[in-house]
Amino acid sequence: MLLLLFFPSLYIQITVLSKKCRINPPLSISFIPKIQAVSISVYIATKPDWAMLITTLLCEAYGLDESFSEQIYIENVKPHFESLKDEICLLAETSYVDGFYRDSYYHYFSSKLNCYSRDCIRISLFDGEVSEEDFADPDKYDVLQGKYRGFYVLRPTFPLVIGRSVISPEALKDSEMRLCVSDFNTTANGLKLRVCGFPHSSQDTETITCAETTLWAIMEYFGNKYAYYKPVQPSKIIKQLNDLSYERQVPSRGLAVHQISYALKEFGFGTRMYGKDQYGDEFERLLSCYVESGIPLVIAIQNEVAGIGHALLAVGRENDYSTRFDELEPCNIDDEKCLLAMALNDIEIYDYDSMPKRFVFIDDNHPVYQKATLAKPAEHYPSDDWRKCTITHFIAPLYPKIYLEAFQAKKYVIQFLLTGPQPIREHSEIVLRVFLASSRSYKHELARNNGVSGELKNLLIETQMSKFIWVAEISTKELIKAGKASGLMIVDATEANVYHKVNPLIMAVFDGNLLVLEKSSGKLQKKVLHSEPFSIYDHNLKAFDK
Amino acid sequence: MIKKISKTEVINERLEREGKVTTLDKKEHIDAIIAMNKQLEAVRREYQIKDRKSQITAANVILTM
């Protein structure tokens, strides 16, 4: 009641909804061994009342005292809310059963002496005000779906209360980004709704640290997006790593990078690990190539001196950097024959992945969708020790039948263009954009893309391709600024044998020629084919504007 | 009535008729492919070493925070 004295507007809001709202009994009597129906209390609050809403809910649902509730709000919830647009309206529901938290509860928290609540609070986000009447009116359902921007779960693992969440970038003040996203079905106040985003959760430091959270988020994303994968709960992650552990795993003390890779392999991926020290200059370009391919990556960052090791996810990049393509530096090529070919034929190659840009990270210590460069992946941390962290490794969770990975695929493309049987024309200055795509999605977009002219479009769509393909788009600095390419190579991602004939090549189109393997003889054929510049494929990541 | 709507065969036949198809099987082409394959075999070895070393170092980076 004291809180309501300071925030009278929330009192009015709650009073308006009084028929619906019922606060749970105080925690001290919630464990009386008697079966009783618990009603869900529902609240709506606009920005001025967000603080009041959360502190009131924490006090009343979990019996916390006011000062602790306020502290939790300020330190652990408010930073998340600060990234939201001012127009966002919150709808809070108590007694929410969250599968992710319940798994931790039954496998760990319930075995403690201290009493932890089983239930969570769910905060749904709407873009613009919503009212009690909107939910009662069937005609307003589409309007509510249009305004729905995702949800946070608040779990009783104090003070780290932010649990499973899926937030649409459209809910943020800064939504200018391209991301790997999936649709998630959920409910709010009884209505089934859908949100498009990437899953996020803070760690509870006992059952899930950063390593387990990244594993969970990756599986939650892939499990919702593709039928081939299944989402996993923390207990399943712990069980999966049992064979690789010599000690008990809970309370968690984190995981080594190779354990994360092992778990992902066990969950059905054909994982590949890349170390910064091993790949040197190539490392960041490979990372960028996979992100451009729409594959969320597990990123390991470390400041060894300060004893910091942290896992986060790279799930996208800033939206548009087309104006900065003049800054692109020529690609460092270490192969002598390629260098000779470039010098003799006056060819300059630029790698699209060299473009300096900010990536979008999912970091369980911070609000969702943090932007940072690869050189300073922890630049959003307040402490110097954290800001000095650098990326040591990344893990690419690939579809298990992608046998040709990025390092070899990119080298193959460059070798073919420079030293192959039909090298690229002299005096060329090309920008190479190499990425993975599913042939289904690639053909789908080609079929819809007006930029690709008639015959090439037919040939591409009617060419038999592997489920996943490496696509190398050949462009120039000027063309790429306009989002166009003038040539391409399509490489079979299921063919790891790159050193026999022209094995992985499916087709190549550049300099007015089409190169294909003649099926019966296995010989490479050159066909003169005119093609106009076409739009680059940018459907691996979903674009969000400001 | 059945109508074949795929165009690849028609396009290929036209290109063949117009003399726009060349098989890249001359000595210079074969030599280029052999040289390229040798380079790519070196790339494969380089990758295998980098990959194995990445696995070894990955075991020493503990992610706890």
Interface residues (C-beta under 8 A of the other chain):
Chain A: T209 C210 A211 R253 G254 L255 A256 V257 H258 I260 S261 R272 M273 Y274 G275 D277 Q278 Y279 A300 Q302 I308 G309 H310 A311 D335 K337 C338 N365 T392 H393 E405 F407 Q408 K411 Y412 Q415 F416 T419 G420 P421 Q422 P423 E455 N458 L459 E462 T463 V498 Y499 H500 K501 V502 L515 E518 S521 K523 L524 Q525 K526 K527 V528 L529
Chain B: S6 K7 T8 I11 N12 L15 K20 V21 T22 T23 L24 D25 E28 H29 I30 A32 I33 A35 M36 N37 K38 Q39 L40 E41 V43 R44 Y47 I49 K50 D51 K53 S54 Q55 T57 A58 A59 N60 V61 I62 L63 T64 M65
